[in-house]
Amino acid sequence: MVRASGETRLVEVLYDSPDPKFAAEFANTLISEFTELGQKLRWEASQRTGDWLTGHLQEMKSNLEKQEIELQQYARESGLNITAESNVADVRLKELQEELDKAQADRVDKQAKYEEAKSRPAESLPNTLDDPTLREYRVKLTELQRQKVELTATLTPEHPKVLKIQAQIDELKSALEKEGNNILKRVGNDYTAASRREKLLAATYEEQQRTVANQSDKSIHYDMMKREVDSNRALYNALLGKVQQASLASAMRASNVLVVDPAKVPFFPFKPNVPVNSAAGLFCGLFLGLAFVVFRTRFDRSIQAPGDMQMYLNLPELGVIPMAEVCDTPAVRSQRPALNPGDPSDCLELVTWKHKPSAVAESFRAMLTSILLPGQHAGSLQVLVVTSPGPAEGKTTVASNLSIAVAEMGRRVLLIDGDLRQPKLHKIFGAPNNRGVNDLLLAEVDLASMPLNEMVLESRITGLSLLPSGSRANNISQLLHSTRIEELLSRMRGEFDMVVIDAPPMMHLADARLLGRQSDGVILVVRAGHTMREAALVASQRLTEDGTRILGTVLNSWDPRKTPGRTYGYGYGYGYGYGYGQSTEAKPASSSHR
């Protein structure tokens, strides 16, 4: 097979054969025979051409010499002054024509400038605007006028300083006017000189035209003779070159074929190229894999799976709450029948109490174990604050189920609704909200002597008491900054084994930070696939800067199916599943993740 190599003049000769030696010898022999045939044909053609050209060369040389002698003799007899290229008179006429055209264009340009200068103010002319002296005058005039405005703001026009500045302004205006008149005069002088030069060139041109007209007939005949001589000379030179080329070609027997790279015996088959194909596949796979990883890492900045928070925040992970089906609000319940119709407490916040044998409930109990294990958190943990970086991340769910898990251990626990702006715990536990935290902080009674049953509410869960938010207040930040919150928590420390505070999100409110300073530790709740790593990091940094103790993080609403490489065995052997009741399919509802 013979094929062209791209857009070059190279030609590749290819031959396939199972025998590598025979393939190389065949390709080289084919090229050699083709080269020999080309050389022979070119030599024979050159020999015939040289013989024919030599016979006509002498005849053309004699005719050319005769014509050149006749041309020179006619030029001397007619009085023509001919240079090697053209007639001197014609050349001079052409030069005068060019000069006259330039002079006319110059005169028109300067006439236009002069008429424009006469019809416009001197200060608006281009020459005036570009003149460095006038530019300097204008700058000085502007500066003096600015100084005058500043002086007249505090001084009268008759004040000596104002009069002095005005005199300088008048002097500069006079100089500007004088310089503008000089520029106008120069423009007029340029126009006059251009007109005079145009007239002189026109007169010279007319005289040269008459000279050329007298020689025109003689020049025509001379040009005809010269063109014939030039044509014969060019033909003679071309013929002479061809004769020389033919003689050289017949002597050298040159070939127009050049072997750039002769065929060699290959050591390996040329196809298929296993190493190259394997390397290309390997590098392509690595590149696509890295591109996919970078793309996912760059555009998904949320917390995804267990272990992520410990890696990014360097905080212990207290627990992982799997995703579960939620029934919280009437709108949600209308889409799915409740497990216990008419029961408002049938929601994820009470799953540890309502659905004890479930994977979700066990997750909350495991989280409590991580908090209470000896050696995990030095010192007594009596007041805990549960918060999250942003809304809808499940802090209320974690706080409620954590309190229920503590109550199951036989301890007295108080759950405080610290989200005074958007309270929810009274709805979850079906309790009234006519009195609570706001009322206790605003009341002018001694919290230490106030009866406990007038402060907190007993829930239906044994050992769990509830302190709702109470009536709404407009000065929530002031209440949390006051000493009343310290007195309230001090009283509750003496009455309960553990106090859990459901605090609002941290990113936009300072409530969680104020409550965290009064607590023994803060639990940071993040939601898988929802909380951004940057938001969690900012929340952790703010708590650390406040000197607040962070017990760890809780990963909420984790879907093990989205991270198959990190499954932790929820529902292992106990038949819990991920829901609790009719369906095992995870269906999160954002309304319960506060």
C-alpha positions as CSV (number, residue, x, y, z in Angstrom):
1,M,0.0,0.0,0.0
2,V,1.2,3.5,-0.9
3,R,-0.2,6.5,0.9
4,A,0.7,10.2,1.3
5,S,2.0,11.4,4.6
6,G,-0.3,14.3,5.6
7,E,0.0,17.4,3.5
8,T,3.7,16.9,2.8
9,R,5.3,15.5,-0.4
10,L,6.4,12.4,1.4
11,V,5.0,9.0,0.4
12,E,4.9,6.0,2.6
13,V,5.2,2.5,1.1
14,L,3.7,-0.1,3.3
15,Y,3.7,-3.9,2.9
16,D,2.2,-6.5,5.3
17,S,3.6,-9.9,5.5
18,P,3.9,-12.6,8.2
19,D,7.6,-12.7,7.5
20,P,9.3,-9.5,8.8
21,K,12.4,-9.9,6.7
22,F,10.5,-10.5,3.4
23,A,8.3,-7.4,4.1
24,A,11.4,-5.1,4.5
25,E,13.2,-6.5,1.4
26,F,10.1,-6.2,-0.7
27,A,9.5,-2.5,0.2
28,N,13.2,-1.6,-0.4
29,T,13.3,-3.4,-3.8
30,L,10.2,-1.7,-4.9
31,I,11.6,1.7,-4.1
32,S,14.9,0.9,-5.8
33,E,13.3,-0.2,-9.0
34,F,11.0,2.9,-9.1
35,T,14.0,5.2,-8.6
36,E,16.0,3.5,-11.5
37,L,13.1,3.8,-13.9
38,G,12.6,7.5,-13.1
39,Q,16.3,8.3,-13.7
40,K,16.3,6.6,-17.0
41,L,13.2,8.4,-18.3
42,R,14.4,11.8,-17.2
43,W,17.9,11.3,-18.8
44,E,16.3,10.4,-22.2
45,A,14.0,13.4,-22.1
46,S,16.8,15.8,-21.2
47,Q,19.0,14.5,-24.0
48,R,16.3,15.1,-26.7
49,T,15.5,18.6,-25.4
50,G,19.1,19.6,-25.3
51,D,19.7,18.6,-28.9
52,W,16.7,20.6,-30.1
53,L,17.4,23.8,-28.1
54,T,21.0,23.9,-29.2
55,G,20.0,24.1,-32.9
56,H,17.9,27.3,-32.4
57,L,20.1,29.1,-29.9
58,Q,22.7,30.4,-32.5
59,E,20.0,31.8,-34.8
60,M,18.3,33.7,-32.0
61,K,21.7,35.2,-30.8
62,S,22.4,36.7,-34.2
63,N,19.0,38.3,-34.5
64,L,19.2,39.8,-31.0
65,E,22.6,41.5,-31.7
66,K,21.3,43.0,-34.9
67,Q,18.2,44.5,-33.3
68,E,20.1,46.0,-30.4
69,I,22.5,47.8,-32.8
70,E,19.5,49.3,-34.8
71,L,17.8,50.5,-31.5
72,Q,20.9,52.4,-30.4
73,Q,21.4,54.0,-33.8
74,Y,17.8,55.3,-33.9
75,A,18.1,56.9,-30.4
76,R,21.2,58.8,-31.5
77,E,19.6,60.0,-34.7
78,S,16.3,61.2,-33.1
79,G,18.0,63.1,-30.2
80,L,16.2,61.1,-27.5
81,N,17.8,61.0,-24.0
82,I,17.0,57.4,-23.0
83,T,18.3,55.9,-19.8
84,A,18.6,52.2,-19.2
85,E,15.0,52.0,-18.0
86,S,12.9,54.8,-19.6
87,N,12.8,58.3,-21.3
88,V,14.2,61.0,-19.1
89,A,11.5,63.5,-20.2
90,D,8.7,61.1,-19.3
91,V,10.3,60.4,-15.9
92,R,10.6,64.1,-15.2
93,L,7.0,64.7,-16.2
94,K,5.8,61.9,-14.0
95,E,7.8,63.3,-11.0
96,L,6.4,66.8,-11.6
97,Q,2.8,65.3,-11.7
98,E,3.3,63.6,-8.4
99,E,4.8,66.7,-6.8
100,L,1.9,68.8,-8.2
101,D,-0.7,66.4,-6.8
102,K,1.0,66.6,-3.4
103,A,1.2,70.4,-3.6
104,Q,-2.5,70.6,-4.5
105,A,-3.5,68.3,-1.6
106,D,-1.3,70.2,0.8
107,R,-2.8,73.5,-0.4
108,V,-6.4,72.2,0.0
109,D,-5.6,70.9,3.5
110,K,-4.0,74.2,4.7
111,Q,-6.8,76.2,3.0
112,A,-9.3,74.2,5.0
113,K,-7.4,74.7,8.2
114,Y,-7.1,78.4,7.5
115,E,-10.9,78.8,6.7
116,E,-11.7,76.8,9.8
117,A,-9.4,79.0,11.9
118,K,-11.1,82.1,10.6
119,S,-14.6,80.7,11.4
120,R,-13.9,79.2,14.8
121,P,-12.6,80.6,18.1
122,A,-8.8,80.4,18.5
123,E,-9.0,78.3,21.7
124,S,-11.0,75.6,20.0
125,L,-8.5,74.9,17.1
126,P,-6.6,71.6,17.1
127,N,-3.3,73.5,16.9
128,T,-4.3,75.5,20.0
129,L,-5.4,72.5,21.9
130,D,-2.1,70.6,21.1
131,D,0.2,73.6,21.7
132,P,2.3,72.9,24.9
133,T,2.5,76.6,25.8
134,L,-1.2,77.1,25.5
135,R,-1.8,73.9,27.5
136,E,0.4,75.1,30.2
137,Y,-1.4,78.5,30.2
138,R,-4.7,76.8,30.5
139,V,-3.6,74.7,33.4
140,K,-2.3,77.7,35.2
141,L,-5.5,79.6,34.4
142,T,-7.6,76.8,35.8
143,E,-5.5,76.7,39.0
144,L,-5.8,80.5,39.4
145,Q,-9.6,80.3,38.9
146,R,-9.8,77.6,41.5
147,Q,-7.8,79.7,43.9
148,K,-10.0,82.6,43.2
149,V,-13.2,80.5,44.0
150,E,-11.6,79.4,47.3
151,L,-10.7,83.0,48.2
152,T,-14.1,84.5,47.2
153,A,-15.8,81.9,49.5
154,T,-14.3,83.7,52.5
155,L,-13.1,87.1,51.1
156,T,-14.7,90.0,49.3
157,P,-13.9,90.7,45.6
158,E,-12.0,93.9,46.7
159,H,-9.6,92.1,48.9
160,P,-5.9,92.4,47.8
161,K,-5.5,88.6,47.5
162,V,-8.5,88.3,45.3
163,L,-7.4,91.3,43.2
164,K,-3.9,89.8,42.8
165,I,-5.3,86.5,41.6
166,Q,-7.7,88.4,39.3
167,A,-4.7,90.3,37.8
168,Q,-2.9,87.1,37.2
169,I,-6.0,85.6,35.5
170,D,-6.3,88.6,33.2
171,E,-2.7,88.4,32.3
172,L,-3.0,84.7,31.4
173,K,-6.1,85.4,29.4
174,S,-4.3,88.1,27.4
175,A,-1.4,85.7,26.8
176,L,-3.7,83.0,25.7
177,E,-5.5,85.4,23.3
178,K,-2.1,86.6,21.9
179,E,-0.8,83.1,21.4
180,G,-4.1,82.1,19.7
181,N,-3.7,85.0,17.2
182,N,-0.1,84.0,16.5
183,I,-1.3,80.4,15.7
184,L,-4.0,81.9,13.4
185,K,-1.4,83.9,11.6
186,R,0.9,80.9,11.2
187,V,-2.0,79.0,9.7
188,G,-2.5,81.8,7.2
189,N,1.2,81.9,6.3
190,D,1.2,78.2,5.7
191,Y,-1.8,78.5,3.4
192,T,-0.1,81.3,1.4
193,A,3.2,79.4,1.0
194,A,1.3,76.2,-0.2
195,S,-0.6,78.2,-2.8
196,R,2.6,79.8,-4.2
197,R,4.3,76.4,-4.4
198,E,1.3,74.9,-6.2
199,K,1.4,77.7,-8.9
200,L,5.2,77.3,-9.5
201,L,4.8,73.5,-9.9
202,A,1.9,73.9,-12.2
203,A,3.9,76.2,-14.5
204,T,6.9,73.8,-14.5
205,Y,4.5,70.9,-15.3
206,E,3.0,72.7,-18.3
207,E,6.5,73.4,-19.7
208,Q,7.5,69.7,-19.3
209,Q,4.3,68.6,-21.0
210,R,5.3,70.6,-24.1
211,T,8.7,69.0,-24.1
212,V,7.3,65.5,-23.8
213,A,4.7,66.3,-26.6
214,N,7.6,67.2,-29.0
215,Q,9.2,63.8,-28.4
216,S,6.1,61.7,-28.3
217,D,6.2,60.4,-31.9
218,K,9.9,59.5,-31.7
219,S,9.4,57.9,-28.3
220,I,6.6,55.7,-29.6
221,H,8.7,54.3,-32.4
222,Y,11.6,53.8,-30.0
223,D,9.5,52.0,-27.5
224,M,8.2,49.6,-30.1
225,M,11.8,48.8,-31.1
226,K,12.8,48.4,-27.5
227,R,10.0,46.1,-26.6
228,E,10.9,43.8,-29.5
229,V,14.5,43.8,-28.5
230,D,13.5,43.0,-24.8
231,S,11.2,40.2,-25.9
232,N,13.9,38.6,-28.0
233,R,16.5,39.0,-25.2
234,A,14.1,37.3,-22.7
235,L,13.5,34.5,-25.1
236,Y,17.2,34.1,-25.7
237,N,18.0,34.0,-22.0
238,A,15.2,31.4,-21.3
239,L,16.5,29.3,-24.2
240,L,20.0,29.5,-23.0
241,G,18.9,28.4,-19.5
242,K,17.0,25.5,-20.9
243,V,20.0,24.4,-22.9
244,Q,22.2,24.5,-19.8
245,Q,19.7,22.6,-17.7
246,A,19.3,19.9,-20.4
247,S,23.1,19.5,-20.6
248,L,23.4,19.2,-16.8
249,A,20.5,16.8,-16.5
250,S,21.9,14.6,-19.2
251,A,25.2,14.5,-17.5
252,M,24.0,13.8,-14.0
253,R,21.1,11.5,-14.6
254,A,19.5,12.9,-11.4
255,S,16.4,11.4,-9.8
256,N,13.5,13.1,-8.2
257,V,13.0,10.3,-5.7
258,L,14.7,10.5,-2.3
259,V,14.5,7.7,0.2
260,V,14.1,9.3,3.6
261,D,13.9,6.1,5.7
262,P,14.5,2.7,4.2
263,A,12.5,-0.2,5.4
264,K,14.0,-2.2,8.3
265,V,13.2,-5.6,9.7
266,P,10.8,-5.1,12.6
267,F,11.4,-6.9,15.9
268,F,7.8,-6.9,17.0
269,P,4.5,-7.0,15.1
270,F,3.2,-3.5,14.4
271,K,-0.4,-4.3,15.4
272,P,-2.0,-4.6,17.8
273,N,0.3,-2.5,20.0
274,V,-0.6,-3.9,23.4
275,P,1.7,-1.7,25.6
276,V,0.5,1.5,24.0
277,N,-3.2,0.5,24.1
278,S,-2.8,-0.6,27.8
279,A,-1.0,2.6,28.7
280,A,-3.6,4.8,27.0
281,G,-6.4,3.0,28.7
282,L,-4.7,3.3,32.1
283,F,-4.0,7.0,31.7
284,C,-7.5,7.7,30.4
285,G,-9.1,5.8,33.3
286,L,-6.9,7.6,35.8
287,F,-7.7,11.0,34.3
288,L,-11.5,10.4,34.2
289,G,-11.4,9.0,37.7
290,L,-9.5,12.0,39.0
291,A,-11.8,14.4,37.1
292,F,-14.9,12.7,38.6
293,V,-13.5,12.9,42.1
294,V,-12.5,16.6,41.7
295,F,-15.9,17.4,40.3
296,R,-17.8,15.8,43.2
297,T,-15.4,17.2,45.8
298,R,-15.7,20.7,44.3
299,F,-19.4,21.0,43.8
300,D,-20.6,19.0,46.8
301,R,-19.4,20.6,50.0
302,S,-21.9,19.0,52.3
303,I,-21.3,16.5,55.1
304,Q,-22.1,13.1,53.6
305,A,-21.2,10.1,55.8
306,P,-19.9,9.1,59.2
307,G,-16.4,10.2,59.9
308,D,-16.5,13.3,57.8
309,M,-17.0,15.6,60.8
310,Q,-14.2,14.1,62.7
311,M,-11.9,14.6,59.8
312,Y,-12.9,18.2,59.0
313,L,-13.5,19.6,62.6
314,N,-11.3,17.2,64.6
315,L,-14.2,16.6,67.0
316,P,-15.5,13.2,68.2
317,E,-18.5,11.8,66.6
318,L,-21.0,11.0,69.3
319,G,-23.5,9.2,67.1
320,V,-25.0,8.6,63.7
321,I,-28.8,8.8,63.3
322,P,-30.1,7.0,60.2
323,M,-32.8,8.5,58.0
324,A,-36.3,7.6,59.0
325,E,-39.9,8.4,58.0
326,V,-41.4,11.4,59.8
327,C,-44.9,12.5,60.7
328,D,-44.8,15.9,62.3
329,T,-47.3,18.4,61.0
330,P,-51.0,18.1,59.9
331,A,-49.9,18.7,56.3
332,V,-47.5,15.8,56.5
333,R,-49.9,13.5,58.3
334,S,-52.5,14.2,55.6
335,Q,-50.2,12.6,53.0
336,R,-49.5,9.5,55.1
337,P,-51.8,7.9,57.7
338,A,-50.4,8.2,61.2
339,L,-49.4,5.0,63.0
340,N,-51.7,6.0,65.8
341,P,-54.5,8.2,64.4
342,G,-55.3,11.2,66.6
343,D,-52.0,11.0,68.5
344,P,-50.0,14.3,67.9
345,S,-46.9,12.7,69.4
346,D,-46.5,10.2,66.6
347,C,-43.3,11.8,65.1
348,L,-39.6,11.3,64.9
349,E,-38.9,13.5,68.0
350,L,-40.5,10.8,70.2
351,V,-39.2,7.7,68.3
352,T,-37.1,6.5,71.3
353,W,-40.3,6.4,73.5
354,K,-43.0,5.4,70.9
355,H,-40.9,2.9,68.9
356,K,-38.3,1.5,71.2
357,P,-37.4,-1.6,69.1
358,S,-36.1,0.4,66.1
359,A,-32.8,1.3,64.6
360,V,-33.4,5.0,65.0
361,A,-34.1,4.6,68.8
362,E,-31.0,2.5,69.2
363,S,-29.0,5.2,67.5
364,F,-30.0,7.7,70.1
365,R,-29.2,5.3,72.9
366,A,-25.8,4.7,71.4
367,M,-25.3,8.5,71.2
368,L,-26.1,8.8,75.0
369,T,-23.7,6.0,75.7
370,S,-20.9,7.9,73.9
371,I,-21.7,11.0,76.0
372,L,-21.9,9.2,79.4
373,L,-19.0,6.6,79.1
374,P,-16.4,7.2,81.8
375,G,-13.3,8.8,80.5
376,Q,-14.9,10.1,77.3
377,H,-15.8,13.5,78.8
378,A,-13.9,14.5,82.0
379,G,-16.1,16.0,84.8
380,S,-19.8,16.0,85.4
381,L,-22.2,16.6,82.5
382,Q,-25.4,18.0,83.9
383,V,-26.4,20.8,81.6
384,L,-26.2,20.0,77.8
385,V,-27.0,22.3,74.9
386,V,-28.0,20.8,71.6
387,T,-27.7,23.2,68.6
388,S,-26.8,23.1,64.9
389,P,-25.1,25.4,62.4
390,G,-28.4,26.1,60.5
391,P,-32.1,25.4,60.5
392,A,-33.7,22.1,59.5
393,E,-30.8,19.9,60.6
394,G,-32.5,17.9,63.4
395,K,-31.4,19.5,66.7
396,T,-34.9,19.3,68.2
397,T,-35.1,15.6,67.2
398,V,-31.8,14.9,68.9
399,A,-32.6,16.9,72.0
400,S,-36.0,15.2,72.5
401,N,-34.8,11.6,72.0
402,L,-31.6,12.3,74.1
403,S,-33.8,13.4,77.0
404,I,-36.1,10.3,76.5
405,A,-33.0,8.0,76.5
406,V,-31.7,9.6,79.8
407,A,-35.2,9.2,81.4
408,E,-35.2,5.5,80.4
409,M,-32.0,5.0,82.5
410,G,-34.1,6.0,85.6
411,R,-32.7,9.5,85.9
412,R,-34.6,12.7,86.2
413,V,-34.1,14.9,83.2
414,L,-35.4,18.3,82.2
415,L,-35.9,19.3,78.6
416,I,-35.8,23.1,78.1
417,D,-37.1,24.7,74.9
418,G,-34.3,27.3,74.3
419,D,-35.5,28.3,70.9
420,L,-37.5,31.3,72.3
421,R,-38.3,32.6,68.8
422,Q,-39.7,29.5,67.2
423,P,-40.7,27.1,70.0
424,K,-41.8,23.6,69.2
425,L,-41.4,21.3,72.2
426,H,-44.8,22.0,73.6
427,K,-46.4,20.9,70.3
428,I,-44.3,17.7,70.3
429,F,-45.2,16.7,73.9
430,G,-48.8,18.1,73.7
431,A,-48.2,20.5,76.6
432,P,-49.5,24.1,77.1
433,N,-47.2,27.0,76.4
434,N,-48.8,29.7,78.6
435,R,-45.8,29.8,80.9
436,G,-42.2,28.8,80.5
437,V,-38.6,30.2,80.1
438,N,-39.6,33.7,79.1
439,D,-42.0,34.1,82.0
440,L,-39.5,32.8,84.5
441,L,-36.8,35.2,83.2
442,L,-39.2,38.2,83.2
443,A,-40.8,37.4,86.6
444,E,-39.6,39.3,89.7
445,V,-39.7,36.4,92.0
446,D,-36.9,34.4,93.6
447,L,-36.3,31.4,91.4
448,A,-34.5,29.5,94.2
449,S,-37.7,29.6,96.5
450,M,-40.3,29.2,93.7
451,P,-42.1,25.8,93.8
452,L,-40.8,23.4,91.1
453,N,-44.3,22.4,90.0
454,E,-45.0,26.0,89.1
455,M,-41.9,26.1,86.9
456,V,-41.8,22.9,84.9
457,L,-44.4,20.5,83.4
458,E,-44.4,16.8,83.9
459,S,-44.6,14.9,80.6
460,R,-46.2,11.5,79.9
461,I,-42.7,10.0,80.0
462,T,-41.6,8.9,83.4
463,G,-38.7,10.9,84.7
464,L,-38.9,13.5,81.9
465,S,-40.0,17.1,82.7
466,L,-40.5,19.9,80.2
467,L,-39.9,23.6,80.4
468,P,-41.4,25.2,77.3
469,S,-40.6,28.6,76.0
470,G,-43.6,30.3,77.4
471,S,-45.2,33.6,76.3
472,R,-43.4,35.5,73.6
473,A,-40.9,38.3,74.5
474,N,-39.3,41.0,72.4
475,N,-36.0,41.3,74.3
476,I,-34.8,37.7,74.1
477,S,-31.1,38.6,73.7
478,Q,-31.3,40.7,76.9
479,L,-33.0,37.9,78.8
480,L,-30.2,35.5,77.9
481,H,-27.5,38.0,78.8
482,S,-29.1,38.6,82.3
483,T,-28.2,36.8,85.5
484,R,-31.7,35.3,85.6
485,I,-30.6,32.5,83.2
486,E,-27.8,31.6,85.5
487,E,-30.2,31.5,88.5
488,L,-32.6,29.4,86.6
489,L,-30.0,26.8,85.5
490,S,-28.5,26.7,89.0
491,R,-31.9,25.8,90.4
492,M,-32.5,23.1,87.8
493,R,-29.0,21.6,88.5
494,G,-30.2,21.0,92.0
495,E,-33.5,19.5,91.0
496,F,-32.6,17.2,88.0
497,D,-29.8,14.7,87.2
498,M,-29.5,16.2,83.6
499,V,-30.8,19.3,81.9
500,V,-31.0,19.3,78.0
501,I,-31.5,22.6,76.3
502,D,-32.8,22.7,72.7
503,A,-31.1,25.8,71.4
504,P,-31.7,27.7,68.1
505,P,-29.3,27.5,65.1
506,M,-26.0,29.3,65.5
507,M,-25.3,30.9,62.2
508,H,-27.7,33.9,62.5
509,L,-28.5,34.0,66.2
510,A,-26.3,34.4,69.3
511,D,-28.8,32.5,71.6
512,A,-27.0,29.1,71.3
513,R,-23.6,30.7,72.1
514,L,-25.1,32.4,75.2
515,L,-26.7,29.2,76.4
516,G,-23.5,27.3,75.7
517,R,-21.5,29.5,78.1
518,Q,-23.9,28.4,80.9
519,S,-23.7,24.7,80.1
520,D,-21.3,21.9,80.7
521,G,-21.0,21.0,77.1
522,V,-22.5,21.6,73.6
523,I,-23.6,18.9,71.1
524,L,-23.4,20.1,67.5
525,V,-26.0,18.4,65.2
526,V,-25.3,18.3,61.4
527,R,-27.5,16.8,58.7
528,A,-26.1,14.5,56.1
529,G,-26.3,15.9,52.6
530,H,-27.6,19.2,53.9
531,T,-25.0,20.9,56.3
532,M,-22.1,22.5,54.5
533,R,-18.6,21.8,55.8
534,E,-17.9,25.5,56.0
535,A,-21.0,26.2,58.1
536,A,-20.1,23.4,60.6
537,L,-16.5,24.7,60.8
538,V,-17.6,28.3,61.5
539,A,-20.0,27.0,64.2
540,S,-17.2,25.0,65.8
541,Q,-14.8,27.9,65.7
542,R,-17.3,30.3,67.3
543,L,-18.0,28.0,70.2
544,T,-14.2,27.4,70.6
545,E,-13.5,31.2,70.6
546,D,-16.3,31.6,73.3
547,G,-14.5,29.1,75.5
548,T,-17.5,26.7,75.2
549,R,-16.8,23.0,75.6
550,I,-17.9,21.0,72.6
551,L,-18.6,17.4,73.4
552,G,-18.8,16.3,69.8
553,T,-21.0,16.1,66.8
554,V,-24.1,14.0,65.8
555,L,-24.7,13.1,62.1
556,N,-28.4,13.2,61.5
557,S,-30.6,11.8,58.7
558,W,-27.8,9.6,57.2
559,D,-28.9,7.4,54.3
560,P,-26.6,4.4,54.2
561,R,-27.6,3.6,50.7
562,K,-25.9,6.7,49.4
563,T,-22.5,5.7,50.9
564,P,-22.4,2.0,50.3
565,G,-18.7,1.8,51.2
566,R,-19.4,3.1,54.7
567,T,-22.4,1.0,55.9
568,Y,-22.4,0.6,59.7
569,G,-24.9,-2.3,60.0
570,Y,-28.1,-0.5,61.0
571,G,-30.8,-3.1,61.4
572,Y,-28.3,-5.8,61.9
573,G,-30.2,-9.0,62.9
574,Y,-32.9,-7.4,64.9
575,G,-35.3,-6.6,62.0
576,Y,-35.5,-2.9,62.9
577,G,-35.3,-1.4,59.4
578,Y,-35.1,2.3,58.8
579,G,-38.7,3.2,59.4
580,Y,-40.9,2.2,62.2
581,G,-44.2,0.7,61.3
582,Q,-45.5,0.2,57.8
583,S,-42.6,1.1,55.5
584,T,-38.8,0.5,55.6
585,E,-38.1,3.0,52.9
586,A,-36.4,6.2,54.1
587,K,-38.6,9.3,53.5
588,P,-37.2,12.4,55.2
589,A,-39.5,15.3,56.0
590,S,-37.7,18.6,56.4
591,S,-40.4,20.0,58.7
592,S,-39.2,18.0,61.6
593,H,-35.5,18.7,61.1
594,R,-35.1,21.9,63.0
